[in-house]
Amino acid sequence: MLLWIYWVEQRRWFSFVLGSTSKASSISILKVIFGPLAGGLSIAGILISLCAVALLTLATAIGGLVLWLAIGIANAFGAQSHWCRTIAITLSFAVLYGVATVWIVPIVAPAFGRVPLNCLARDDAPYAANSPLYCALNRHYVRPEMRTVLEGLAGHMAQQFPGTVTTYLDADFPFPLGLPLLPHLSHDDGGKLDVSLFYIDGRSGKARATAGAWPIGYWALSPVWPEPRRDPTCSDGGMLRWHMAFLQGRFDYLTLDAQRTSEMLDYLSDENLRAVDRIFIEPYLAKRLGSANMKVRFAGCHAARHDDHIHIEVRKPGNMP
Ligand SMILES: [Zn+2]
């Protein structure tokens, strides 16, 4: 009932405002600003739009705002039919999201203490997003000190193993929205980053130059254990532990590249690399890789599994030991 009253009232209000300002104009700034609330949508349409805005915000930070404006633009152009509205919203969203992601956000983010990681590997910075999707979703922003750590790690790995490209997975959003980067609960301050493990292709017997088992990067658990393993210290297997058994057959041809993964872990856990505060990896894997260091920790039974990637945390500025 409240929603219905709101819907009727806001339509009246808009008719009044628009009628007294720019009746002849087909494009209205107010309609763009008020997006799905600017009229023309049923209550169900408004609710669906608001849900889509919320989901896109949670997934990409800026996607929700862009969708809001795209709906507003479709309203402003007077797109009436279902297909016209869909096309207008889709085109507006694609153009606005692309422009914002590629040009605007990387320029604005440093004002909020976040910098973008490179999406593609370069000779002087041999690291890349495990998939371009991480950049497309604006999940590749960190504090400057984390970018320095990743650049150092990638340079070290390429020096030790020429041709090696280190890849990263989820980092953080470009702005401190107070939201965790779901499904990660701790990626919320630009100081956390997940990096891929290294693998050997069993078909060729050769190490894969680029880290990561597949484009998503997470959940390649079988290269370490024959079957997804429940940690014996976690009585219920861990509430948030995703075992992804149905995926594991996809990675049958891979084995963990213990040499390079161990080198990566040693580099990150070195006491001289003071910017790195903590590293999360499953205890059995740390043991297998010969790592015993105060920085290397178990994330806990109720955190995600860390035998498909390594989680890095850097110290907050001014908190150096
Ligand atoms: Zn993480």
py3Dmol code that shows the C-alpha trace and the ligand (Angstrom):
import py3Dmol

protein = """\
ATOM      1  CA  MET A   1       0.000   0.000   0.000  1.00  0.00           C
ATOM      2  CA  LEU A   2       2.779   2.423   0.943  1.00  0.00           C
ATOM      3  CA  LEU A   3       4.563   1.698  -2.306  1.00  0.00           C
ATOM      4  CA  TRP A   4       1.376   2.348  -4.286  1.00  0.00           C
ATOM      5  CA  ILE A   5       0.819   5.702  -2.541  1.00  0.00           C
ATOM      6  CA  TYR A   6       4.446   6.602  -3.173  1.00  0.00           C
ATOM      7  CA  TRP A   7       4.133   5.644  -6.840  1.00  0.00           C
ATOM      8  CA  VAL A   8       1.010   7.768  -7.359  1.00  0.00           C
ATOM      9  CA  GLU A   9       2.441  10.753  -5.509  1.00  0.00           C
ATOM     10  CA  GLN A  10       5.787  10.768  -7.271  1.00  0.00           C
ATOM     11  CA  ARG A  11       4.005  10.656 -10.677  1.00  0.00           C
ATOM     12  CA  ARG A  12       1.953  13.715  -9.691  1.00  0.00           C
ATOM     13  CA  TRP A  13       5.050  15.487  -8.439  1.00  0.00           C
ATOM     14  CA  PHE A  14       6.940  14.780 -11.622  1.00  0.00           C
ATOM     15  CA  SER A  15       4.070  15.950 -13.785  1.00  0.00           C
ATOM     16  CA  PHE A  16       4.053  19.216 -11.863  1.00  0.00           C
ATOM     17  CA  VAL A  17       7.815  19.785 -11.973  1.00  0.00           C
ATOM     18  CA  LEU A  18       8.271  18.752 -15.571  1.00  0.00           C
ATOM     19  CA  GLY A  19       5.237  20.643 -16.722  1.00  0.00           C
ATOM     20  CA  SER A  20       6.460  23.888 -15.213  1.00  0.00           C
ATOM     21  CA  THR A  21      10.016  23.679 -16.469  1.00  0.00           C
ATOM     22  CA  SER A  22      10.589  22.072 -19.868  1.00  0.00           C
ATOM     23  CA  LYS A  23       7.373  20.779 -21.285  1.00  0.00           C
ATOM     24  CA  ALA A  24       8.610  20.936 -24.840  1.00  0.00           C
ATOM     25  CA  SER A  25      11.854  19.161 -24.136  1.00  0.00           C
ATOM     26  CA  SER A  26      12.021  15.413 -24.756  1.00  0.00           C
ATOM     27  CA  ILE A  27      15.140  15.055 -22.625  1.00  0.00           C
ATOM     28  CA  SER A  28      14.831  15.882 -18.962  1.00  0.00           C
ATOM     29  CA  ILE A  29      17.677  15.986 -16.507  1.00  0.00           C
ATOM     30  CA  LEU A  30      15.216  15.254 -13.730  1.00  0.00           C
ATOM     31  CA  LYS A  31      14.090  12.068 -15.420  1.00  0.00           C
ATOM     32  CA  VAL A  32      17.692  10.944 -15.733  1.00  0.00           C
ATOM     33  CA  ILE A  33      18.471  11.766 -12.113  1.00  0.00           C
ATOM     34  CA  PHE A  34      15.399  10.004 -10.753  1.00  0.00           C
ATOM     35  CA  GLY A  35      15.974   6.898 -12.923  1.00  0.00           C
ATOM     36  CA  PRO A  36      13.408   4.164 -12.221  1.00  0.00           C
ATOM     37  CA  LEU A  37      11.500   6.484  -9.862  1.00  0.00           C
ATOM     38  CA  ALA A  38      10.793   9.045 -12.591  1.00  0.00           C
ATOM     39  CA  GLY A  39       7.524   7.480 -13.662  1.00  0.00           C
ATOM     40  CA  GLY A  40       6.548   5.178 -16.493  1.00  0.00           C
ATOM     41  CA  LEU A  41       7.273   2.011 -14.555  1.00  0.00           C
ATOM     42  CA  SER A  42       4.811  -0.175 -12.714  1.00  0.00           C
ATOM     43  CA  ILE A  43       5.428  -0.944  -9.047  1.00  0.00           C
ATOM     44  CA  ALA A  44       6.753  -4.357 -10.081  1.00  0.00           C
ATOM     45  CA  GLY A  45       9.023  -2.662 -12.609  1.00  0.00           C
ATOM     46  CA  ILE A  46      10.345  -0.287  -9.965  1.00  0.00           C
ATOM     47  CA  LEU A  47      11.035  -3.152  -7.558  1.00  0.00           C
ATOM     48  CA  ILE A  48      12.822  -5.204 -10.224  1.00  0.00           C
ATOM     49  CA  SER A  49      14.869  -2.156 -11.212  1.00  0.00           C
ATOM     50  CA  LEU A  50      15.852  -1.448  -7.614  1.00  0.00           C
ATOM     51  CA  CYS A  51      16.904  -5.091  -7.119  1.00  0.00           C
ATOM     52  CA  ALA A  52      19.026  -4.944 -10.292  1.00  0.00           C
ATOM     53  CA  VAL A  53      20.607  -1.692  -9.110  1.00  0.00           C
ATOM     54  CA  ALA A  54      21.424  -3.271  -5.734  1.00  0.00           C
ATOM     55  CA  LEU A  55      22.898  -6.422  -7.289  1.00  0.00           C
ATOM     56  CA  LEU A  56      25.048  -4.479  -9.738  1.00  0.00           C
ATOM     57  CA  THR A  57      26.281  -2.256  -6.914  1.00  0.00           C
ATOM     58  CA  LEU A  58      27.292  -5.300  -4.888  1.00  0.00           C
ATOM     59  CA  ALA A  59      29.007  -6.903  -7.897  1.00  0.00           C
ATOM     60  CA  THR A  60      30.735  -3.920  -9.505  1.00  0.00           C
ATOM     61  CA  ALA A  61      30.374  -0.859  -7.226  1.00  0.00           C
ATOM     62  CA  ILE A  62      29.455   1.536 -10.055  1.00  0.00           C
ATOM     63  CA  GLY A  63      27.121  -0.697 -12.066  1.00  0.00           C
ATOM     64  CA  GLY A  64      24.077   0.122  -9.942  1.00  0.00           C
ATOM     65  CA  LEU A  65      24.470   3.868 -10.397  1.00  0.00           C
ATOM     66  CA  VAL A  66      25.062   3.408 -14.126  1.00  0.00           C
ATOM     67  CA  LEU A  67      21.916   1.279 -14.486  1.00  0.00           C
ATOM     68  CA  TRP A  68      19.936   3.912 -12.564  1.00  0.00           C
ATOM     69  CA  LEU A  69      21.078   6.596 -15.001  1.00  0.00           C
ATOM     70  CA  ALA A  70      20.515   4.320 -18.025  1.00  0.00           C
ATOM     71  CA  ILE A  71      16.891   3.775 -16.981  1.00  0.00           C
ATOM     72  CA  GLY A  72      16.576   7.532 -16.525  1.00  0.00           C
ATOM     73  CA  ILE A  73      17.952   8.152 -20.009  1.00  0.00           C
ATOM     74  CA  ALA A  74      15.433   5.702 -21.496  1.00  0.00           C
ATOM     75  CA  ASN A  75      12.694   7.621 -19.658  1.00  0.00           C
ATOM     76  CA  ALA A  76      14.028  10.965 -20.844  1.00  0.00           C
ATOM     77  CA  PHE A  77      13.977   9.843 -24.457  1.00  0.00           C
ATOM     78  CA  GLY A  78      10.400   8.715 -24.017  1.00  0.00           C
ATOM     79  CA  ALA A  79      11.025   5.076 -24.908  1.00  0.00           C
ATOM     80  CA  GLN A  80       7.595   3.533 -24.473  1.00  0.00           C
ATOM     81  CA  SER A  81       7.469   0.003 -25.868  1.00  0.00           C
ATOM     82  CA  HIS A  82       9.133  -2.853 -24.036  1.00  0.00           C
ATOM     83  CA  TRP A  83      11.702  -3.392 -26.799  1.00  0.00           C
ATOM     84  CA  CYS A  84      12.485   0.311 -27.181  1.00  0.00           C
ATOM     85  CA  ARG A  85      13.053   0.641 -23.443  1.00  0.00           C
ATOM     86  CA  THR A  86      15.184  -2.513 -23.312  1.00  0.00           C
ATOM     87  CA  ILE A  87      17.368  -1.371 -26.212  1.00  0.00           C
ATOM     88  CA  ALA A  88      17.676   2.177 -24.852  1.00  0.00           C
ATOM     89  CA  ILE A  89      18.608   0.950 -21.367  1.00  0.00           C
ATOM     90  CA  THR A  90      21.068  -1.662 -22.699  1.00  0.00           C
ATOM     91  CA  LEU A  91      22.843   0.775 -25.020  1.00  0.00           C
ATOM     92  CA  SER A  92      22.955   3.541 -22.425  1.00  0.00           C
ATOM     93  CA  PHE A  93      24.268   1.135 -19.792  1.00  0.00           C
ATOM     94  CA  ALA A  94      26.966  -0.298 -22.096  1.00  0.00           C
ATOM     95  CA  VAL A  95      28.253   3.111 -23.173  1.00  0.00           C
ATOM     96  CA  LEU A  96      28.128   4.729 -19.717  1.00  0.00           C
ATOM     97  CA  TYR A  97      29.615   1.704 -17.929  1.00  0.00           C
ATOM     98  CA  GLY A  98      32.423   1.369 -20.482  1.00  0.00           C
ATOM     99  CA  VAL A  99      33.342   5.061 -20.331  1.00  0.00           C
ATOM    100  CA  ALA A 100      33.198   5.115 -16.531  1.00  0.00           C
ATOM    101  CA  THR A 101      35.217   1.904 -16.090  1.00  0.00           C
ATOM    102  CA  VAL A 102      37.942   2.673 -18.631  1.00  0.00           C
ATOM    103  CA  TRP A 103      38.373   6.436 -18.287  1.00  0.00           C
ATOM    104  CA  ILE A 104      36.614   8.033 -15.334  1.00  0.00           C
ATOM    105  CA  VAL A 105      36.982   5.649 -12.373  1.00  0.00           C
ATOM    106  CA  PRO A 106      40.770   5.078 -12.728  1.00  0.00           C
ATOM    107  CA  ILE A 107      41.226   8.874 -12.598  1.00  0.00           C
ATOM    108  CA  VAL A 108      38.888   9.439  -9.649  1.00  0.00           C
ATOM    109  CA  ALA A 109      39.810   6.410  -7.478  1.00  0.00           C
ATOM    110  CA  PRO A 110      43.215   7.735  -6.278  1.00  0.00           C
ATOM    111  CA  ALA A 111      41.366  10.570  -4.530  1.00  0.00           C
ATOM    112  CA  PHE A 112      39.858   7.804  -2.362  1.00  0.00           C
ATOM    113  CA  GLY A 113      43.190   6.073  -1.748  1.00  0.00           C
ATOM    114  CA  ARG A 114      42.741   3.312  -4.334  1.00  0.00           C
ATOM    115  CA  VAL A 115      44.753   2.642  -7.492  1.00  0.00           C
ATOM    116  CA  PRO A 116      43.988   0.206 -10.324  1.00  0.00           C
ATOM    117  CA  LEU A 117      46.145  -2.852 -10.930  1.00  0.00           C
ATOM    118  CA  ASN A 118      47.242  -3.476 -14.502  1.00  0.00           C
ATOM    119  CA  CYS A 119      44.817  -5.677 -16.377  1.00  0.00           C
ATOM    120  CA  LEU A 120      47.392  -6.993 -18.850  1.00  0.00           C
ATOM    121  CA  ALA A 121      51.010  -7.989 -18.248  1.00  0.00           C
ATOM    122  CA  ARG A 122      53.774  -5.621 -19.317  1.00  0.00           C
ATOM    123  CA  ASP A 123      57.517  -6.202 -19.611  1.00  0.00           C
ATOM    124  CA  ASP A 124      58.174  -3.915 -16.646  1.00  0.00           C
ATOM    125  CA  ALA A 125      55.235  -5.272 -14.606  1.00  0.00           C
ATOM    126  CA  PRO A 126      54.769  -8.958 -15.455  1.00  0.00           C
ATOM    127  CA  TYR A 127      51.458  -9.466 -13.713  1.00  0.00           C
ATOM    128  CA  ALA A 128      47.888  -9.470 -14.991  1.00  0.00           C
ATOM    129  CA  ALA A 129      44.316 -10.013 -13.957  1.00  0.00           C
ATOM    130  CA  ASN A 130      43.585 -13.737 -14.031  1.00  0.00           C
ATOM    131  CA  SER A 131      40.702 -12.798 -16.326  1.00  0.00           C
ATOM    132  CA  PRO A 132      39.755  -9.442 -17.916  1.00  0.00           C
ATOM    133  CA  LEU A 133      36.467  -9.883 -16.077  1.00  0.00           C
ATOM    134  CA  TYR A 134      38.095  -8.739 -12.825  1.00  0.00           C
ATOM    135  CA  CYS A 135      38.898  -5.391 -14.467  1.00  0.00           C
ATOM    136  CA  ALA A 136      35.560  -5.170 -16.262  1.00  0.00           C
ATOM    137  CA  LEU A 137      33.802  -5.538 -12.900  1.00  0.00           C
ATOM    138  CA  ASN A 138      36.028  -2.922 -11.207  1.00  0.00           C
ATOM    139  CA  ARG A 139      37.317  -5.477  -8.715  1.00  0.00           C
ATOM    140  CA  HIS A 140      41.003  -4.672  -9.356  1.00  0.00           C
ATOM    141  CA  TYR A 141      41.603  -1.678  -7.077  1.00  0.00           C
ATOM    142  CA  VAL A 142      43.988  -1.652  -4.111  1.00  0.00           C
ATOM    143  CA  ARG A 143      45.876   0.739  -1.897  1.00  0.00           C
ATOM    144  CA  PRO A 144      49.177   1.897  -3.486  1.00  0.00           C
ATOM    145  CA  GLU A 145      51.298  -0.187  -1.093  1.00  0.00           C
ATOM    146  CA  MET A 146      49.543  -3.376  -2.246  1.00  0.00           C
ATOM    147  CA  ARG A 147      50.266  -2.531  -5.874  1.00  0.00           C
ATOM    148  CA  THR A 148      53.921  -2.086  -4.953  1.00  0.00           C
ATOM    149  CA  VAL A 149      53.940  -5.528  -3.290  1.00  0.00           C
ATOM    150  CA  LEU A 150      52.377  -7.155  -6.360  1.00  0.00           C
ATOM    151  CA  GLU A 151      54.812  -5.424  -8.709  1.00  0.00           C
ATOM    152  CA  GLY A 152      57.710  -6.625  -6.564  1.00  0.00           C
ATOM    153  CA  LEU A 153      56.342 -10.182  -6.440  1.00  0.00           C
ATOM    154  CA  ALA A 154      55.760 -10.315 -10.191  1.00  0.00           C
ATOM    155  CA  GLY A 155      59.220  -8.935 -10.932  1.00  0.00           C
ATOM    156  CA  HIS A 156      60.807 -11.471  -8.585  1.00  0.00           C
ATOM    157  CA  MET A 157      58.898 -14.396 -10.107  1.00  0.00           C
ATOM    158  CA  ALA A 158      59.801 -13.339 -13.657  1.00  0.00           C
ATOM    159  CA  GLN A 159      63.433 -13.002 -12.629  1.00  0.00           C
ATOM    160  CA  GLN A 160      63.537 -16.443 -11.006  1.00  0.00           C
ATOM    161  CA  PHE A 161      61.473 -18.123 -13.709  1.00  0.00           C
ATOM    162  CA  PRO A 162      61.740 -16.163 -16.983  1.00  0.00           C
ATOM    163  CA  GLY A 163      58.451 -15.814 -18.808  1.00  0.00           C
ATOM    164  CA  THR A 164      56.367 -16.203 -15.648  1.00  0.00           C
ATOM    165  CA  VAL A 165      53.312 -14.006 -15.349  1.00  0.00           C
ATOM    166  CA  THR A 166      51.806 -13.656 -11.870  1.00  0.00           C
ATOM    167  CA  THR A 167      48.038 -13.260 -11.870  1.00  0.00           C
ATOM    168  CA  TYR A 168      45.673 -11.772  -9.343  1.00  0.00           C
ATOM    169  CA  LEU A 169      42.033 -12.504  -8.598  1.00  0.00           C
ATOM    170  CA  ASP A 170      39.722 -10.327  -6.500  1.00  0.00           C
ATOM    171  CA  ALA A 171      41.178  -7.161  -4.994  1.00  0.00           C
ATOM    172  CA  ASP A 172      38.715  -4.427  -3.987  1.00  0.00           C
ATOM    173  CA  PHE A 173      36.398  -1.772  -5.391  1.00  0.00           C
ATOM    174  CA  PRO A 174      37.652   1.661  -6.475  1.00  0.00           C
ATOM    175  CA  PHE A 175      35.821   3.481  -3.683  1.00  0.00           C
ATOM    176  CA  PRO A 176      35.464   2.799   0.047  1.00  0.00           C
ATOM    177  CA  LEU A 177      31.718   2.135   0.002  1.00  0.00           C
ATOM    178  CA  GLY A 178      31.698   0.354   3.338  1.00  0.00           C
ATOM    179  CA  LEU A 179      30.713  -2.829   1.504  1.00  0.00           C
ATOM    180  CA  PRO A 180      32.788  -6.003   1.393  1.00  0.00           C
ATOM    181  CA  LEU A 181      33.721  -7.282  -2.048  1.00  0.00           C
ATOM    182  CA  LEU A 182      31.327 -10.226  -1.977  1.00  0.00           C
ATOM    183  CA  PRO A 183      31.679 -13.113  -1.528  1.00  0.00           C
ATOM    184  CA  HIS A 184      34.832 -12.078   0.349  1.00  0.00           C
ATOM    185  CA  LEU A 185      34.026 -10.687   3.742  1.00  0.00           C
ATOM    186  CA  SER A 186      37.394  -9.069   4.412  1.00  0.00           C
ATOM    187  CA  HIS A 187      38.148  -7.355   1.083  1.00  0.00           C
ATOM    188  CA  ASP A 188      36.845  -3.950   2.116  1.00  0.00           C
ATOM    189  CA  ASP A 189      39.769  -1.566   2.626  1.00  0.00           C
ATOM    190  CA  GLY A 190      41.960  -1.924  -0.456  1.00  0.00           C
ATOM    191  CA  GLY A 191      44.554  -3.789   1.580  1.00  0.00           C
ATOM    192  CA  LYS A 192      43.640  -7.337   0.557  1.00  0.00           C
ATOM    193  CA  LEU A 193      44.443  -9.199  -2.639  1.00  0.00           C
ATOM    194  CA  ASP A 194      44.088 -12.788  -3.817  1.00  0.00           C
ATOM    195  CA  VAL A 195      46.711 -14.232  -6.145  1.00  0.00           C
ATOM    196  CA  SER A 196      46.580 -17.444  -8.173  1.00  0.00           C
ATOM    197  CA  LEU A 197      48.714 -20.513  -7.616  1.00  0.00           C
ATOM    198  CA  PHE A 198      51.003 -21.872 -10.339  1.00  0.00           C
ATOM    199  CA  TYR A 199      50.283 -25.100 -12.191  1.00  0.00           C
ATOM    200  CA  ILE A 200      51.930 -27.737 -14.375  1.00  0.00           C
ATOM    201  CA  ASP A 201      50.095 -29.022 -17.432  1.00  0.00           C
ATOM    202  CA  GLY A 202      50.123 -32.814 -17.102  1.00  0.00           C
ATOM    203  CA  ARG A 203      49.544 -33.274 -20.842  1.00  0.00           C
ATOM    204  CA  SER A 204      52.791 -31.567 -21.827  1.00  0.00           C
ATOM    205  CA  GLY A 205      54.579 -31.974 -18.525  1.00  0.00           C
ATOM    206  CA  LYS A 206      55.501 -28.285 -18.695  1.00  0.00           C
ATOM    207  CA  ALA A 207      54.879 -25.517 -16.207  1.00  0.00           C
ATOM    208  CA  ARG A 208      52.280 -23.014 -17.359  1.00  0.00           C
ATOM    209  CA  ALA A 209      53.947 -19.640 -17.738  1.00  0.00           C
ATOM    210  CA  THR A 210      50.888 -17.775 -16.532  1.00  0.00           C
ATOM    211  CA  ALA A 211      49.509 -18.518 -13.080  1.00  0.00           C
ATOM    212  CA  GLY A 212      45.954 -19.717 -12.549  1.00  0.00           C
ATOM    213  CA  ALA A 213      44.142 -22.869 -13.587  1.00  0.00           C
ATOM    214  CA  TRP A 214      41.282 -21.246 -15.490  1.00  0.00           C
ATOM    215  CA  PRO A 215      39.805 -17.773 -16.117  1.00  0.00           C
ATOM    216  CA  ILE A 216      37.889 -17.518 -12.836  1.00  0.00           C
ATOM    217  CA  GLY A 217      40.987 -18.636 -10.960  1.00  0.00           C
ATOM    218  CA  TYR A 218      39.272 -19.852  -7.799  1.00  0.00           C
ATOM    219  CA  TRP A 219      38.143 -23.409  -6.960  1.00  0.00           C
ATOM    220  CA  ALA A 220      40.868 -25.420  -8.749  1.00  0.00           C
ATOM    221  CA  LEU A 221      41.306 -27.689  -5.715  1.00  0.00           C
ATOM    222  CA  SER A 222      41.975 -31.064  -7.265  1.00  0.00           C
ATOM    223  CA  PRO A 223      45.522 -30.227  -8.472  1.00  0.00           C
ATOM    224  CA  VAL A 224      46.502 -30.259  -4.822  1.00  0.00           C
ATOM    225  CA  TRP A 225      44.433 -33.148  -3.562  1.00  0.00           C
ATOM    226  CA  PRO A 226      42.861 -36.001  -5.559  1.00  0.00           C
ATOM    227  CA  GLU A 227      39.489 -34.975  -4.217  1.00  0.00           C
ATOM    228  CA  PRO A 228      38.175 -31.826  -2.590  1.00  0.00           C
ATOM    229  CA  ARG A 229      39.234 -32.151   1.007  1.00  0.00           C
ATOM    230  CA  ARG A 230      37.505 -31.139   4.194  1.00  0.00           C
ATOM    231  CA  ASP A 231      39.935 -29.890   6.765  1.00  0.00           C
ATOM    232  CA  PRO A 232      39.951 -32.314   9.728  1.00  0.00           C
ATOM    233  CA  THR A 233      40.201 -29.370  12.109  1.00  0.00           C
ATOM    234  CA  CYS A 234      36.843 -28.088  10.852  1.00  0.00           C
ATOM    235  CA  SER A 235      34.219 -30.372  12.328  1.00  0.00           C
ATOM    236  CA  ASP A 236      31.466 -29.384   9.926  1.00  0.00           C
ATOM    237  CA  GLY A 237      33.732 -28.875   6.947  1.00  0.00           C
ATOM    238  CA  GLY A 238      33.433 -25.134   7.457  1.00  0.00           C
ATOM    239  CA  MET A 239      30.281 -23.139   6.884  1.00  0.00           C
ATOM    240  CA  LEU A 240      31.629 -20.999   4.084  1.00  0.00           C
ATOM    241  CA  ARG A 241      33.933 -23.579   2.578  1.00  0.00           C
ATOM    242  CA  TRP A 242      33.013 -24.111  -1.013  1.00  0.00           C
ATOM    243  CA  HIS A 243      34.268 -27.488  -2.168  1.00  0.00           C
ATOM    244  CA  MET A 244      33.003 -27.241  -5.736  1.00  0.00           C
ATOM    245  CA  ALA A 245      33.224 -31.002  -6.291  1.00  0.00           C
ATOM    246  CA  PHE A 246      31.379 -30.783  -9.605  1.00  0.00           C
ATOM    247  CA  LEU A 247      34.174 -28.619 -11.041  1.00  0.00           C
ATOM    248  CA  GLN A 248      37.149 -30.708 -10.099  1.00  0.00           C
ATOM    249  CA  GLY A 249      37.121 -33.015 -13.123  1.00  0.00           C
ATOM    250  CA  ARG A 250      37.911 -29.963 -15.226  1.00  0.00           C
ATOM    251  CA  PHE A 251      41.325 -29.697 -13.583  1.00  0.00           C
ATOM    252  CA  ASP A 252      42.376 -33.347 -13.899  1.00  0.00           C
ATOM    253  CA  TYR A 253      45.207 -32.491 -16.277  1.00  0.00           C
ATOM    254  CA  LEU A 254      46.788 -30.019 -13.867  1.00  0.00           C
ATOM    255  CA  THR A 255      49.107 -30.477 -10.923  1.00  0.00           C
ATOM    256  CA  LEU A 256      50.321 -27.833  -8.526  1.00  0.00           C
ATOM    257  CA  ASP A 257      53.630 -26.240  -9.509  1.00  0.00           C
ATOM    258  CA  ALA A 258      55.122 -26.537  -6.051  1.00  0.00           C
ATOM    259  CA  GLN A 259      58.428 -24.934  -7.019  1.00  0.00           C
ATOM    260  CA  ARG A 260      57.026 -21.627  -8.224  1.00  0.00           C
ATOM    261  CA  THR A 261      54.171 -21.505  -5.722  1.00  0.00           C
ATOM    262  CA  SER A 262      56.677 -22.102  -2.932  1.00  0.00           C
ATOM    263  CA  GLU A 263      58.924 -19.342  -4.303  1.00  0.00           C
ATOM    264  CA  MET A 264      55.953 -16.974  -4.324  1.00  0.00           C
ATOM    265  CA  LEU A 265      55.079 -17.852  -0.741  1.00  0.00           C
ATOM    266  CA  ASP A 266      58.685 -17.430   0.402  1.00  0.00           C
ATOM    267  CA  TYR A 267      58.894 -14.006  -1.227  1.00  0.00           C
ATOM    268  CA  LEU A 268      55.683 -12.768   0.338  1.00  0.00           C
ATOM    269  CA  SER A 269      56.419 -14.134   3.805  1.00  0.00           C
ATOM    270  CA  ASP A 270      59.968 -12.761   3.957  1.00  0.00           C
ATOM    271  CA  GLU A 271      60.336 -10.667   7.108  1.00  0.00           C
ATOM    272  CA  ASN A 272      62.064  -7.949   5.096  1.00  0.00           C
ATOM    273  CA  LEU A 273      58.904  -7.394   3.080  1.00  0.00           C
ATOM    274  CA  ARG A 274      57.399  -5.395   5.916  1.00  0.00           C
ATOM    275  CA  ALA A 275      54.422  -4.079   3.979  1.00  0.00           C
ATOM    276  CA  VAL A 276      52.889  -7.576   3.997  1.00  0.00           C
ATOM    277  CA  ASP A 277      51.098  -8.226   7.258  1.00  0.00           C
ATOM    278  CA  ARG A 278      49.390 -11.605   6.831  1.00  0.00           C
ATOM    279  CA  ILE A 279      49.066 -14.365   4.240  1.00  0.00           C
ATOM    280  CA  PHE A 280      46.227 -16.876   4.297  1.00  0.00           C
ATOM    281  CA  ILE A 281      46.799 -20.366   2.927  1.00  0.00           C
ATOM    282  CA  GLU A 282      45.551 -23.767   4.125  1.00  0.00           C
ATOM    283  CA  PRO A 283      47.954 -25.170   6.759  1.00  0.00           C
ATOM    284  CA  TYR A 284      48.470 -28.474   4.948  1.00  0.00           C
ATOM    285  CA  LEU A 285      49.468 -26.619   1.784  1.00  0.00           C
ATOM    286  CA  ALA A 286      51.837 -24.277   3.623  1.00  0.00           C
ATOM    287  CA  LYS A 287      53.448 -27.356   5.171  1.00  0.00           C
ATOM    288  CA  ARG A 288      53.715 -29.090   1.835  1.00  0.00           C
ATOM    289  CA  LEU A 289      55.356 -25.992   0.356  1.00  0.00           C
ATOM    290  CA  GLY A 290      57.798 -25.866   3.255  1.00  0.00           C
ATOM    291  CA  SER A 291      56.577 -22.575   4.609  1.00  0.00           C
ATOM    292  CA  ALA A 292      56.688 -21.903   8.343  1.00  0.00           C
ATOM    293  CA  ASN A 293      56.426 -18.227   9.026  1.00  0.00           C
ATOM    294  CA  MET A 294      54.559 -15.973  11.410  1.00  0.00           C
ATOM    295  CA  LYS A 295      52.919 -14.202   8.473  1.00  0.00           C
ATOM    296  CA  VAL A 296      51.464 -17.403   7.044  1.00  0.00           C
ATOM    297  CA  ARG A 297      48.144 -18.106   8.758  1.00  0.00           C
ATOM    298  CA  PHE A 298      45.070 -20.297   8.588  1.00  0.00           C
ATOM    299  CA  ALA A 299      42.029 -18.192   7.684  1.00  0.00           C
ATOM    300  CA  GLY A 300      39.769 -20.300   9.905  1.00  0.00           C
ATOM    301  CA  CYS A 301      37.075 -22.911   9.445  1.00  0.00           C
ATOM    302  CA  HIS A 302      34.438 -20.362   8.556  1.00  0.00           C
ATOM    303  CA  ALA A 303      36.455 -18.539   5.928  1.00  0.00           C
ATOM    304  CA  ALA A 304      36.789 -19.578   2.300  1.00  0.00           C
ATOM    305  CA  ARG A 305      39.265 -22.318   1.452  1.00  0.00           C
ATOM    306  CA  HIS A 306      42.741 -21.092   0.682  1.00  0.00           C
ATOM    307  CA  ASP A 307      44.181 -24.018  -1.235  1.00  0.00           C
ATOM    308  CA  ASP A 308      43.157 -22.643  -4.604  1.00  0.00           C
ATOM    309  CA  HIS A 309      44.677 -19.179  -4.111  1.00  0.00           C
ATOM    310  CA  ILE A 310      46.754 -17.157  -1.651  1.00  0.00           C
ATOM    311  CA  HIS A 311      45.260 -14.206   0.214  1.00  0.00           C
ATOM    312  CA  ILE A 312      47.621 -11.284   0.952  1.00  0.00           C
ATOM    313  CA  GLU A 313      47.043  -8.452   3.404  1.00  0.00           C
ATOM    314  CA  VAL A 314      49.209  -5.336   3.666  1.00  0.00           C
ATOM    315  CA  ARG A 315      49.617  -3.175   6.730  1.00  0.00           C
ATOM    316  CA  LYS A 316      47.673   0.022   7.036  1.00  0.00           C
ATOM    317  CA  PRO A 317      49.664   3.229   6.374  1.00  0.00           C
ATOM    318  CA  GLY A 318      51.435   4.326   9.541  1.00  0.00           C
ATOM    319  CA  ASN A 319      51.246   0.818  10.978  1.00  0.00           C
ATOM    320  CA  MET A 320      54.634  -0.451   9.900  1.00  0.00           C
ATOM    321  CA  PRO A 321      56.576  -2.485  12.470  1.00  0.00           C
TER     322      PRO A 321
END
"""
ligand_1 = """\
1
ZN
Zn 41.135 -12.874 -0.125
"""
view = py3Dmol.view(width=600, height=400)
view.addModel(protein, "pdb")
view.setStyle({"model": 0}, {"cartoon": {"style": "trace"}})
view.addModel(ligand_1, "xyz")
view.setStyle({"model": 1}, {"stick": {}})
view.zoomTo()
view.show()
